[in-house]
Amino acid sequence: MKSTLGAIIIALICPLTLLAQSNYKPGYVVNIQGDTLKGFINYREWTRNPEQVSFKSSLADEESKEFNITNAKAFAVDSFEYYERHNVKVSMDSLDINAVNPGVNKDTLAKTVFLRIISKGTHIALYRYTDKLKRRFYISETNKLLEPEELAFHAHFDRQELTAMVYIRRYRTQLLYIAQKYRPDDLKLRRTISNADYNEDELKNLVSRINGSSDPRYTKQGSSGTRWFAGVSANHYSLKYTGAIPLADASASGRVTPKLDGGIDFLPFKAVQRFYIRVELAIDYHQYDYHHREPYSTPTGATIDLHVKQFNTSLTPQVIYNLYNAAQLKVFLDMGIAITNSNYGHYRLISSYDSGAFPSNVQEKYPEFNFLWMTFPLKAGVAIGRQFELYAGYVPKAPISDGKYTRFQGNLTSYSAGINFYIGKK
């Protein structure tokens, strides 16, 4: 069983991890001549503004074309993200408390970048630019030809008290000026701006209120999502004892038993699904059967019998990462922490001696088992389309039985193979 599942895991992972990964979504590129090229963009989990993108006019194309700030004015992944090329000044001071200087750093760098459009309306547009240093927001008036201006937010240590941080929120003044220009009678809006934090949700809301409405093309879809699943697996458990117990080094006859599971996936970036978190609830049953010859207990020897039925309910939060991440095929690794509650029913350890002079020794509820225990399951598998996944799993050695007054330990390992079906939103 062990060698078979190991071969399955290797077979699932090795060939596919060598393939180029892509996630092409419908979109367009506006080239340097101003022509709009419709096709497909290789959509990534862009935590920073991309410097270039891969484009195909058709999914059947073998080769893709690269677009960057030298040959593209704009690009978009339909219904997800929109970018425009702009020449802007980029502030170079950090907002990290460990990197902030005592004085105000006013250094800026002129750069040509792709700004992500957050909101655009009749009067103004809001953009976002993120690099390895920090996240910045830009604003421009849509009826002017000027380049976007950074909404200024800076931090430095107080010169008198170097343990105190001072924040310069000039973005509020910039927004107040624009609000006064386009919404002069909206006192409530100005009060809201005066207390606004430097985050996307608040700034987007303020820009929408100044505009009165926003272009629906740039209404951001929820980037996160959830997905339910349910499945079944075949599991083989092995329980081996060590230490001061007659079962030490005895092998239990293993059985393959089913497990039913279900749960929910939390997708922080549902359009790509490179990484997500899963919470799984499962129930299963297993039985351990020992029939062990112990030749050294007495001059005539003894036979040890133990039959334990184990009923398990487990809760397993886990992290899943797709090594290969195409739309119709994904290859994943899964690591989790399983918290299991077990019920063992009635059991006893029976020592039967070869000599009739010695009666059988019966020990009720021995050895003792843990009713609550923890394991660290590992899985690898493939997801086919958006319908189901196949996987093989392994649970490394985990103690589930030990003695209070004698030194022994029973360690469990398991192997599994299963299928999960996706339910609902993806």
N, C-alpha and C positions, 0 to 999 in steps of 0.2 A: 504493500500500500504506500509506504513512504517513498520508494523509488519511483513508483508510478506517478504520484502527485508531483514529485520533484521534476520529473520529465515533462509533465503537463505545463508547469509554471515556466520552465525554460523555453518550451515550444511556443508558449503564448507571447513571451516578451522579446526574446532575442531577435527574431527576424524583423519584427515591425519597428523596433526602436531604431533601426538603421535607416528607416525611410524618412524622407523629407516631410515635415509636418506643415499642414496648411489648414486654413479656416476661411475659405473664400465666401464672401457675402455680397449680395447685389449692391452696387454703388456706382460712382462715377469719378472721373478726373477731369479737371479743366486744365488743358495744357497751356504752354507759354504763349501760344497764339490766340488763346481765348476760346478754343473749341472744346465742347463738352463730349468726352468719350465715355459712353455707358458700358458697363461691364461688371467686373467683380473685383473686390478689394480683399487682400489677405488680412483679415481682421484679427488683431492681437489684443492681449490684455495690456493696453497702453497706460501704464501708471505715469509715464512721462510723455510729453508731446512727441510724436514720431518725427523723425527727420526724413524718412523716405517710406514708401509703400510699394508693395508688389501688386500689379494690375494685370488682369486677363480680360480680353474682350469676350471670351467664351470659356466656360469651365472645361471644354474639350481641348483647349489650347495646352500644348505640352510646355511651352515656355511662357514665362511671365515677363512683363516690362517693369522696370524700376522707375518711379517718379519721385523727385525731391524738389528742393526749393529752386533748383536751376532750370527745371523743365516743367514745373506745374505751378499754377496759381491757386488751385484749390482741389480738394478731394473730399469724398463723403462715403460713409457706409450707411446706406439708406436706413432711416428710422433709428439709427444708433448714434453716429458721431459725424460732425461736419467740421472741416478745417479750411482756413484761408491763409494764404501767405501774406505776411506783413513785415515791414521794416520797423522795428520798435526798439525802444531803449529798455534794457533789462537790468533791474536793480541787482546788485551783487552782494548785499549784506544778508547775513543769516538771521533766522528767527529762532535758531537752536540756542537754548540758554548756555550750552557748553561752548558755543563758538561766538557769542555776541561780544563785541568790543565795548570798552568803557565809553568811547565817544560815538557819535552818529556817523555811520559809514554812508556817504552819499555817492559812492562809485556806481556808475552805470556802464553798460556795455551795449553798443549798437549791434543788433543782430537781425538777420532775416530768418524768420521762423514760421512754422505752421501754428497758428493760434486756433484753438478749438472754440467754436461758436457755442455759447451757453444759452443766449437769448438774443433775439433781434426783433425790433419792432419799428414803429413809425418814426420815433425820434432817436433812439440810441440802441447800441448793440453791446453785449457783454461777452468777453472772451476769457479763456483760461490758458495759462502757460505754466507747465511744470517741468522742471529739470531736476538734476540731482541735488541742487541746493535748496529749493523751496517751491511752493506754489504761488503764482501771482495771478491777478485778475486785471484785465484791460477793458477800457471803455472807449467808444467812439460815437460821434453823432452821425447818423445815417445820411443826413442831408449835406454833409461836408466831405471833402476829399482828403481830409487829414488822416494820418495813420492813428491807430488806437494809442491811447495814453494809459500807462500803468496806474492802477488805483494804488496809491502809495500806502504801505504799512511797514513800519520799521520798529526796531527794538534796540535798546542799548542800556547799559548799566548807569545808574545815577552816579554822577561824578563825586558827589559828597558821600554817598552810601553805596559802596560797590556791590552790596548784596541785594539791592533793590533794582528791579527791572522797570524801565520806562518805555512805554509803547507810544509811538507817534502814529495816530490814526488819521492821516491826511485824506484818506479815501472818503471819509465822512464829509469833509469840506468840499471835495470834488463832486460828490453826489448831491449835496445841498445846492451847489451852484446850478447844476443841471435841473434839479427839481424846481428851483425858483424860476428857471427859464421856461419850463414846459408845464409845470403844475403850480403856478404862483399862489393859488388859493387853497391848496391842500396842506393845512397846518398839521394834520395828523401824520401825513407822509414825512414831513420834515422832522417831527418828533421821533418817528421810527428810525430815520436815517441817523439822527444824533446818537442813537444807542445801538446801532447795528454792529454786529461782529463781522470779522473778515472771513466769511465762509460762503460757499457756493449757494446754498439754499437761501440765505438771507439776501445776498446781493442779487440773485436772480429774481426774487420776489420784489425787491425795490425797483429793479429795472422794468419789470412787467407793469408795476403800478405807474411809473413815469410814462411808459409807452401807452398805457391804457389797455393794450393787448399785445400778444406776441405772435410772431410768425409760427403757425402750427408745425412747420417742418422741423423746427428746432426744439419742439417740446420733447424733452428727454423721456424716453421710455425707462421704466424701472430697470436698473442694471442688475438688480438681484432678483432671485426667485426661489421657489421651492418646488419639490417634486416628491411624490409619494412612491413607495415601492413595496413589493411583497414577493416572497420567494420560498424556495425549499432547497435543502442541501442534504447530502449524504455525509455522515461524520463517523470517523473511526477514532475512538479514544483508547489510550494506553495508560495504565496506572501501574507504576513500579515502585516497590518499597526498598528502602535502605535502612540500615541501623539495627537496633536491638528488637527484632520482631521475627517470628518464624517465617513470615512472608518475604523476608529480605532476599532480593535477587530472584524471586519467583516471577514467572511470567503469567499474566492473566490472559485468558482466551478472549480476544477482542471481537466485537460485533460492529457491524455497520448499521447505524440507526439514523432516522430522519430528523431534521430540524426544520421548524417553520419560523420564518422571520418576516418582519415588516418594519417600516419606519419612514423617515423623511430625510431628504437631502436639502441642504441649504446652499444655494448657488450664489456666491457673492458677485459673479460675473457670468450671468446665464447665457450670454451670446457666445461665449468662448468655452466655458466649462473646463478650463485647464485644472482648476483646483476647487474643491468644495468639501463641505463638512457633512457627515452623515450621522444620524442617531438611529440606532437599530434596537428593536425589542425582539427577542427570540425565545422560543420554548423548545426543549428537546428532552429526550430520554436516553439513558444508557445503562448497561448492565456489565458489571465486572464479575467474572467467574474464575476463581482460583481452585485448582486441585493440585496441590504441591506435595511432593514426597520429601520429607525431612529426615534423612537417615541418621542424623547425629543427636536427635532429641533424647533418645534412650538407646540402650544396647540393641533393642529390637526394631527401632525406627518408628516413624509416625507419618501420617498423611494429614495435610492441612487443607480444609475446605472453607471457602468463603464465597458467598453470593450476595452481591449488593446491587440494588436497583436505585438509580440516581435520576431524579426528576429536576430539571434545571429551568430557571427563568433568568435571562440575562439582559442587561442594558449595556449597549456598546456605543459610546461616542467614538468617531473615527475620522481620520483625515484621508482624502483620496486625491491622488495626483495622476493626471493623464500623461504618460510618457509619450504616447503618440495620440494626436488629438485632431483627427479629421472629422468631418460632419457625420459620416456614416460608419466610422470605425474608430474606436478609442481603445488604447491599451493602458491599463491603470495599475498602480500600486496602492494598497490600502493598509493603513496602520491604525490600530485602535486600542482602547482600554476597556475590557469587558468586566463588568461587575456582575457576579453571578450569585443567585440564591438557590440553594439545593435542598431537596428533601430526599431522604434515603430509605424511608420506610423501616421495616423490621429486618434486621440481619444479625448474624452471629458467626463467630470463628469457631470451627470444630476441629479439634485435634484427635484423630483416631489412631490408637497405638496398635502395632502388630501383635503384641502379646496380649492375651486375654486377661492377664493379671492386672492390667492397667485400664481403668474405665476411660471412655472418651471425655475429653475436657471441652466444655462448652462455655464460651465467653460471649455473653450478650452485648450487643452494640459495641463490639470491638473488632477492629481498631476504630478509633473515633475519626469522624470526618468533619470538615469545616462546612458550616451552613452558609457562610458568606465568604467568597474568595474572589481573587482578581487574576486576570490573565492579560496578555498582550498579543492579541491575534494579528497575524499578517496574512494578506491576500494579494493575489495578482490575477488579472483577468482581462477580458475584452468586452466592450459594450458594442452591440450591433445596432446601428441606426439609433433611433430614440425609443426603441421598444424593450430591449432586454439586455442583460449582461450574463456572461458565463465566467466563473472564477474557480480558482483552487486556493485553499487556505491551509495555514499551519499555525498551531499554538505551541510556542516553546514551553519547556518544562516549568510547571507551576505547582507549588505544594498545596494539596487539598486535604491532607490527612497527617496527623502527627500525634505523638503520645504526651500526655501530661506528666507522667511519672517515669517514663522510659524514653530513651532517645531513639526515635525512629521517625521516618518521614515517607509519605507517599506522594510521588510527583506524577502529575498528569501531563500528557502531551496528546495532541489530536491533529488529524488531517481531515480535510473536507473538500468536496467539490459540489458546486451548486449553481443555481440560476435564479436571478431576480428579474421581475417584470416591472417596468416603470408605469406609474399610474398618474394621470392628471397632467398639470402644467410642467413644461420642460424648459 
